[in-house]
Every structure is written in C-alpha cells, then in structure tokens.
Amino acid sequence: MQALTKKPRTENLVPLHLMVHPANVASITKYAEALENSESIPWREVAGRRGSIPASILRGARSKAEMTQTRLSELTGIPQRHISEMEQGKRPIGRETAKKLATALDVDYRVLL
C-alpha cells in the first residue's frame, strides 16, 4: 500500500481559464495560489471580501437559478432596485424579505440573513 506524501499530486490536472473583471484579478490569483499550495481559505473569508455574506449568497443563488433581478422582482414583489441594493450589500435583507427571496430561489431563508 502506498503512503500519502506531502508532494502535490500532478496527475489528472486540467488547465483552467477564467474571464474575470480586472478589479478581481489580484484576489482570484491569490486564492488560486493558496489552493495550489494546499492552503485553506474559509469560504466566508472569500465571500466577505466582496461585501456582505448575505449579499454574496443572494447574488450566487440568483445566478445559480439563472434568474434576472427583474424576474426575481416579478416573483417576489420586491422592487428590482431593492434587489440590486441587497446584492451590493447596500440594503439589509430582513426576515420577511429573505423568506420571499428564498421561496423564489428555492433556498433556505436563513442563509440570506
């Protein structure tokens, strides 16, 4: 039986190409280098760099659902500009609002608080 070594495994590696906004290049490069060096960065720390964590989760859940802010607004009755402000971390997400958003996005409302 082979024992695991500290040397990183290089078999089965694939090239990865990303298209990112120029403002994000430094933070994404730092994160990728940390992963390559087998360091661990908590997801909350990475998400927190981009603003509030609920804002990042809302933006990610909407993106995963392939939904526009306009469509989410139609489904929830929340004005589109409010959704935009919530995703930017400029507007807090209250409990009732989180429940409406969570229902439309099929997520647990508590992750948005």
N, C-alpha and C positions, 0 to 999 in steps of 0.2 A: 504494500500500500504506500502511495506517495504522500509525503507530508506537505502541507501547505507552506509556502515560503513567503517572505515579505516582498519578493520581486513581483511587480505587477504582471498579470497575465497579458500577453500581447496577441494571442491567437483570437480569432473571431472579432477583431476590431474593424469597425467600418468608419469611413470618413463621414463627417457631419458638416454640412454647410448651412449657415444661418443668415437670414436677412433681418437686420435689426436697425432700429433708429440710431443715428450716430451718438446721441446722448447716452445710450445704454451700452455702448461697446466696452467701456472700461469695466463696468460691473459684471457684465456677462463673461468677459475674458477672465477676470479674477475668479469668478465662480467656477468656470471650466477648468482653470489651472488647479484650483483646490480639489476638484473632483479627480483630476488626473493624478494628483499627489496623494490620493486616498484620504484627504482630509474631509471632514464632515461639516457642513454648514446647515444649521437648522432652517427649515423652510420659512418659519416665522421671521427669522432674521432677514432672509432674502426678500420676502413679501413686505416687510416693514420698511425696507429701503425705498420702495416705490410708493410710499404713502401709508395709509392705514390698512391694516389687515382686512377688515370687513370690505373696504373698497376694492382691494385686490381680489377677494373671493367673489364679490358681486360681478366684477368685470370678467373674471375667469368663468364663472357659471354661465353668464350670458353668452360668452364666446363659445363655450362648450355646447350650449343649446343651439348655436348658430342662429341667434336671435338679435335683431337690431334693437337699439334703445327705443325706437318708435314703436316697434311691435310689442316690446315689453310694456311700454306705456299703455298701449291699447288693451293689453290683457289685464293689467293691474289697476288702471285708472289713475296712476301716478303720472304727473306731467313729465314729459321727456327731459326737460331741463333739470328737473329734480333728480332723475336717474343719472344724468350726466354729472351733476354735482356730487352725488353719492359715490360714483365710481372714481371721482377725482379726490375724494376724501374731504370735500368742502362742506358737505351736508351730512349730519349724522343719520344713521338708519335706526329708526325707532322700532319697537316691538311689533306694532300693527303693520307698519310698512314692511318689515322683514318677513312677516307672515304672508303678505300679498306677493312679495317678490319670490319667496321660497315656493309658494304654490305654483306660480307660473314657470319657475325654473326647475321644479322637481328636486329641491334640496331641502335639508332641514333648516328651518328658520333661524335656529340658534347659531349657526355658523356665520350669519350675517350681522350678529350683534357684537 
